[in-house]
Amino acid sequence: MKIGCPTEIKPQEFRVGMTPDAAREACAHGHQVLIQKGAGLGAGFPDDDYIAAGAVIIDTAEEIFASADMIVKVKEPQSGERKMLREGQLLFTYLHLAPDPDQTHDLLASGCTAIAYETVTDDRGGLPLLSPMSEVAGRLAPQVGAWTLQKANGGRGVLMGGVPGVAPAKVVVVGGGVVGTHAAKIAAGMGADVTVLDRSLPRLKYLDDVFGGTFKNRYSTAGATAELIQEADMVIGAVLIPGAAAPKLISRADLAAMKPGAALVDVAIDQGGCFETSRATTHADPIYEVDGIMHYCVANMPGAVARTSTQALGNATLPFLLALADKGWKQACADDPHLLNGLNVHAGKLTYYAVGKALGLDVLSPTLALRDAA
C-alpha cells in the first residue's frame, strides 16, 4: 500500500502524522511511505530521518493525495485538502465531525473512507488514540491557564501557587476523565487549590483513592458548578462524549457571577466546546474576553508541544496504521471491532451515530457499511 503523510496546514500546527520510526515500521511491512517535504520539521524530524527510514520525500501535498492509497494526518483535513480526497481513498486522522458540518459534507461528497482517531475504542472502554493527546492537553491546560491569568493578558493577576501569606489560585476542573485528571494533577502540582467535578461516582471514588489530598472532588450538579465557579480563578472544561458535540455546562449568564479576569480554558473545543461562549482560537491569537472573563480555546493545544505530541500519538496509532495497511481497511475493521468504531464516513455515507445526531444527518451503521463494502 502507498501511505501518504502530508504537511499539516492548520494554523500553528507543528505535529506530523508519521514519525520516522512509524515510517520505518511501515516500510519493513512492505509498504511505500510518501512524506511531504518538510512535514516533520515542526516536530524536530528532518527529511533525512525519513529517508533513512526508507520513506520517499515528495514535494507537494497534491502529489501525495493523488497517489497515496491511505492518507495519515494529525488534524482534520482543511478545505483545500478535502478537495483532493477521492473515492476509495482511506483517511486516518482526527476528524471531530460533530461540530463541523462543512467538513462532514465535504468528506461525504469525496467518497473517501474516513477513520477517526477519536472514536477508535479498546476493550477497557477507553479511547486509545484520543488518550495521548488528552493527556497532553490536560497537562497543558493549567500552564496556558496560568498564562491567561497574568494581568498583561487580561487576567486577574493571580499566581497559581500563591506565596506565603497569600492564597493560591482556585481552579475548577469540569470533568474527571483523562483530560481532567491530568489537568488537576498539574494544577495541584503548581500549588493551586483544585476541585474536580464529575457525574460518575465510580470515577470520583477512583480519584479520591488515587489522588486524595492532592485535589478535591465534587459530584457535578448545576448547583455545585454554579457555587464553585463563583470563587474560581480558573475553570478548565474537560468534558467528553465520544464523537459527539460537547455539552454546554457554563452559560453566558453564568459569567456574570464569576470574578472579573477569571480564565476559562476549554479543552473540549475540538468537539464544539463546553462553555456557551467558547469559539475556537489558534496559538497565534489564543485568548479573547467575554463579559470580563478571559477565554483560552485553542483547538489544537497539543500542537504547541509538537515533538512530545507527535511521539505520543505515533506510539498509539502505529498498530492500527499497520493493520490498515497490511490488511486493507475492510479486513482490518472486520478483525477488530474497536477499529470499526473509528469508521465515521464511507462511500458517501455517514457511519457514526453521534455525529449524525449532532448534525441531523442519516447514519448507516458501520457494520452495514462494512458488509456493503465487502
C-alpha positions in Angstrom: 0.0 0.0 0.0 1.1 3.6 -0.6 0.8 5.5 2.6 0.9 9.3 2.3 1.7 11.8 5.0 1.2 15.5 4.0 2.4 18.5 6.0 -0.2 19.8 8.4 -1.6 23.1 7.3 -3.9 24.1 10.1 -2.6 27.4 11.7 0.2 26.8 14.2 0.0 23.0 13.8 3.5 21.6 14.1 2.8 17.9 14.6 3.2 15.3 11.8 1.1 12.2 11.2 4.0 9.7 11.0 7.3 9.7 12.9 10.4 8.3 11.2 10.0 5.2 13.4 6.5 4.7 12.1 7.8 5.1 8.5 10.5 2.5 9.1 7.9 0.0 10.5 5.6 0.5 7.6 8.4 0.1 5.1 9.5 -3.1 6.8 6.0 -4.4 6.3 6.5 -3.9 2.5 4.6 -0.6 2.1 5.7 2.5 0.4 5.7 5.6 2.6 5.4 9.1 1.0 6.3 12.0 3.2 5.8 15.6 2.1 9.0 17.6 2.1 9.5 19.3 5.5 6.4 17.6 7.1 8.3 16.6 10.2 10.4 19.8 10.8 8.0 21.3 13.2 8.3 18.2 15.4 12.0 18.0 15.1 12.2 15.3 12.4 14.2 16.4 9.3 13.6 14.8 5.9 16.9 12.9 6.2 15.4 10.9 9.1 12.6 9.7 6.9 14.9 8.9 4.0 17.0 6.8 6.4 13.8 5.0 7.5 13.0 4.1 3.8 10.4 6.7 3.0 10.2 8.8 -0.2 10.2 12.6 0.1 7.5 14.2 -2.1 7.5 17.9 -2.9 3.8 18.7 -2.7 0.6 17.6 -0.9 -1.1 17.4 -4.3 1.2 14.6 -5.4 0.7 12.7 -2.1 -3.1 12.9 -2.3 -3.1 12.0 -5.9 -1.0 8.8 -5.5 -1.5 7.5 -1.9 -4.0 4.8 -1.0 -4.1 5.9 2.6 -3.6 9.5 3.9 -2.3 9.7 7.5 -2.6 13.0 9.3 -3.0 14.6 12.7 -5.7 17.2 12.3 -8.9 17.2 10.3 -8.4 17.8 6.6 -8.7 21.5 5.8 -10.9 22.8 3.0 -8.2 22.6 0.3 -7.2 19.1 1.4 -10.7 17.8 1.4 -10.9 18.8 -2.3 -8.0 16.4 -3.0 -9.6 13.4 -1.4 -11.1 10.8 -3.8 -13.4 7.9 -3.9 -11.9 4.7 -2.4 -9.1 6.6 -0.6 -8.6 5.9 3.1 -8.2 8.8 5.5 -6.8 8.1 9.0 -6.7 11.1 11.3 -8.6 13.1 13.9 -11.9 14.3 12.5 -14.1 15.8 15.2 -17.1 15.9 12.8 -19.9 16.7 15.3 -19.4 20.5 15.4 -18.2 20.7 11.8 -20.9 20.3 9.2 -18.7 21.7 6.3 -16.1 19.1 6.8 -18.7 16.3 7.2 -20.4 17.3 3.9 -17.1 17.5 2.1 -16.0 14.1 3.3 -19.3 12.6 2.2 -19.0 14.2 -1.2 -15.5 12.9 -1.7 -16.5 9.3 -1.5 -13.5 8.5 0.7 -13.4 6.2 3.7 -12.5 8.1 6.9 -11.5 6.5 10.2 -11.3 9.0 13.1 -8.7 8.6 15.8 -11.1 10.0 18.4 -13.7 7.2 18.1 -11.5 4.1 18.0 -12.1 2.2 21.2 -10.4 -0.5 23.2 -11.6 -3.5 25.3 -11.4 -1.4 28.5 -13.9 1.2 27.3 -11.2 3.7 26.5 -10.2 5.8 23.5 -6.6 4.7 22.9 -5.9 7.2 20.0 -7.5 10.2 21.8 -6.0 9.4 25.2 -2.4 10.5 24.5 -3.5 13.9 23.2 -6.0 14.2 26.0 -3.1 13.6 28.4 -1.0 16.3 26.7 -3.9 18.8 26.5 -4.8 18.2 30.1 -1.3 18.8 31.3 -1.0 21.9 29.2 -4.4 23.4 30.4 -3.2 24.7 33.7 0.0 26.0 32.1 -1.8 28.0 29.5 -4.5 29.0 32.0 -1.8 30.4 34.3 -0.5 32.5 31.4 -4.0 33.7 30.6 -4.4 34.7 34.3 -1.5 37.1 34.0 -2.6 40.7 34.2 -0.8 41.6 31.0 -3.0 39.1 29.2 -6.3 40.5 30.7 -6.4 38.0 33.6 -6.9 38.6 37.3 -3.2 38.7 38.0 -3.3 35.7 40.3 -0.3 33.3 40.7 -1.3 29.6 40.7 0.6 28.7 43.8 0.3 31.9 45.7 3.1 32.8 48.0 3.5 32.6 51.8 0.7 34.6 53.3 -1.3 34.8 50.1 -3.8 32.2 49.0 -3.2 30.2 45.8 -5.5 30.3 42.7 -8.7 28.3 42.9 -9.1 26.0 39.9 -12.2 24.1 39.0 -11.9 21.2 36.5 -15.2 20.2 34.9 -14.8 16.5 34.0 -12.7 13.9 35.7 -11.7 11.8 32.7 -8.3 11.6 31.1 -8.1 15.4 30.4 -9.5 16.4 33.8 -7.3 14.1 35.8 -4.1 15.3 34.1 -5.2 18.9 34.4 -5.9 18.5 38.1 -2.5 16.8 38.7 -0.6 19.6 37.1 -2.7 22.4 38.6 -2.2 20.9 42.1 1.5 20.4 41.4 1.7 24.2 40.6 0.3 24.8 44.1 -3.3 25.7 43.2 -6.4 24.8 45.2 -8.1 22.4 42.8 -11.6 20.8 42.7 -12.7 18.3 40.1 -16.4 17.9 39.1 -17.7 14.7 37.6 -21.1 12.8 37.4 -19.6 9.4 37.8 -19.5 8.2 41.4 -17.0 5.3 40.5 -14.8 7.9 38.8 -14.9 10.2 41.9 -14.1 7.3 44.2 -11.1 6.4 41.9 -9.9 10.0 42.0 -10.2 10.1 45.8 -8.4 6.7 46.2 -5.5 7.6 44.0 -5.2 11.4 44.5 -6.9 12.0 47.8 -5.3 15.0 49.4 -3.8 16.2 46.1 -7.0 17.8 44.9 -10.7 17.7 46.0 -13.7 16.4 44.1 -17.4 17.1 44.0 -20.4 15.4 42.3 -21.3 17.6 39.3 -24.7 19.3 39.6 -25.8 22.7 38.2 -25.8 23.9 41.8 -22.3 22.7 42.6 -20.9 24.1 39.4 -22.5 27.5 40.0 -21.2 27.6 43.5 -17.6 26.7 42.6 -17.2 28.9 39.5 -18.2 32.0 41.6 -15.0 31.6 43.6 -12.8 30.2 40.8 -9.8 32.0 39.3 -9.7 29.3 36.5 -12.2 26.9 35.1 -10.9 24.1 32.9 -13.5 22.4 30.6 -12.7 18.7 30.2 -15.9 17.0 29.3 -16.1 14.5 26.5 -18.9 12.5 25.0 -17.1 10.3 22.4 -17.7 11.6 18.9 -20.5 13.9 19.9 -20.7 17.6 20.5 -19.6 18.6 23.9 -22.4 19.7 26.3 -22.6 23.4 27.3 -22.1 23.3 31.0 -21.4 27.0 31.7 -23.7 29.6 30.0 -23.0 33.2 29.2 -25.3 34.2 32.0 -23.1 32.3 34.4 -20.1 34.5 33.6 -21.8 37.4 35.4 -21.3 35.6 38.7 -17.6 34.9 38.1 -14.6 37.0 39.2 -13.6 39.6 36.6 -10.5 38.4 34.8 -11.0 34.7 35.6 -9.8 32.3 33.0 -11.9 29.7 31.1 -9.7 27.0 29.4 -11.9 24.9 27.0 -10.1 21.7 26.2 -13.3 20.4 24.6 -13.2 23.0 21.9 -12.4 20.4 19.2 -15.9 19.0 19.9 -17.6 22.4 20.0 -16.6 23.4 23.5 -18.3 23.0 26.9 -18.8 26.7 27.6 -21.6 28.6 25.7 -19.2 31.5 25.0 -16.4 29.3 23.5 -15.2 29.7 20.0 -12.1 28.1 18.5 -8.9 30.1 18.5 -5.3 29.5 17.4 -1.9 29.6 19.0 -1.3 32.8 17.1 -4.2 34.5 18.8 -5.3 32.2 21.6 -7.4 34.3 24.1 -10.3 36.6 24.0 -12.6 38.3 26.5 -16.4 37.9 27.0 -18.1 39.9 29.8 -14.9 40.3 31.6 -13.9 36.7 31.5 -10.8 35.5 29.6 -11.3 32.5 27.3 -8.5 30.2 26.0 -10.0 28.0 23.3 -7.1 26.8 21.1 -8.4 23.9 19.0 -5.1 22.1 18.7 -3.5 22.6 22.1 -1.0 19.7 21.8 0.4 21.3 18.7 2.3 23.7 21.0 4.5 20.8 22.2 4.7 19.2 18.8 7.6 16.8 19.4 6.2 15.2 22.6 2.7 15.1 21.0 3.9 13.5 17.7 5.8 10.8 19.5 2.9 10.0 21.9 0.4 9.9 19.1 2.7 7.9 16.9 3.1 5.3 19.6 -0.7 4.9 19.8 -1.6 5.0 16.1 1.2 2.7 14.8 -0.5 -0.7 15.5 -3.7 0.5 13.8 -1.9 2.1 10.9 -0.1 -1.2 10.2 -3.3 -3.2 10.5 -5.0 -0.9 8.0 -2.0 -1.1 5.6 -1.4 -4.8 5.9 -5.0 -6.0 5.6 -6.8 -3.1 4.0 -9.5 -1.2 5.9 -12.2 -3.8 5.3 -10.4 -6.8 6.7 -8.7 -4.7 9.5 -12.1 -3.5 10.7 -13.7 -6.9 10.3 -11.0 -8.3 12.5 -11.1 -5.5 15.1 -14.5 -4.1 16.2 -12.7 -1.4 18.1 -11.1 -0.1 14.9 -14.5 -0.4 13.2 -15.8 2.0 15.8 -13.5 4.6 14.3 -15.3 4.4 10.9 -17.1 7.8 10.5 -17.6 8.0 6.8 -17.6 5.5 3.9 -18.5 6.0 0.3 -20.8 9.0 0.8 -22.5 7.6 3.9 -22.1 8.8 7.5 -21.4 5.9 9.8 -21.1 7.3 13.3 -24.4 7.8 15.2 -23.3 10.7 17.5 -22.2 12.8 14.5 -25.5 12.1 12.7 -27.5 13.1 15.8 -25.5 16.3 16.2 -25.8 17.3 12.5 -29.3 15.9 11.8 -28.0 13.5 9.1 -28.9 10.0 8.3 -26.5 7.3 9.5 -25.6 3.9 8.2 -24.3 1.6 10.9 -20.6 0.8 10.5 -21.4 -2.9 10.5 -23.7 -2.5 7.5 -21.2 -0.2 5.8 -18.5 -3.0 6.2 -20.9 -5.6 4.8 -21.8 -3.4 1.8 -18.1 -2.7 1.2 -17.3 -6.5 1.3 
